[in-house]
């Protein structure tokens, strides 16, 4: 069932046993993503450069065709996360302000 409100749509899902509505967290309910540390495992990096294509303000390729970090704040957090997720070898590790690993999980 979907409920239309003034500014957005909320989706409700019914629990098959309890028949009670459940809501999904919206972006407003979550703590905003803040990336404070990025680690690139150079042994895992194969030079696919998808991170550079998605977040060129944060990542570049070096002379060995390996990804390097050029600016932690070169792109917004969501773009950096998308860039890390695009890495075929998962060579990019992201951490939040509490030191928790955000990606990969």
C-alpha positions, 0 to 999 in steps of 0.5 A: 500500500502506498500513501501519498503525502504533501511532499513525498510518497511513503510505502507501507509493508504488511507483516505477513503474520502480524498484519501490522504496517511497517514503514521504511526509513526515509533519508530524513530518518537516517543520520547523514552519511559523512565520510572522514577516511578513505583507504585504497588497497593498492594490491586490490586495485586493478586500474579500472578507473570507475572511481575516477569516472564517478568521483574525479574530484576525489580519485585520480590514477597515478603513474602505475595506473592505480587509484589514489586519493586526491581530495577527501572532500572533492565530491559529496559523500553519496558520490564517493560511496557510489564510486567505491561501490563501482570498484570491481575489486572493492579496493576502496574502503570508506569510514565514517566520523565514528571510525566505522567502516561504511563500505564494503560491509 
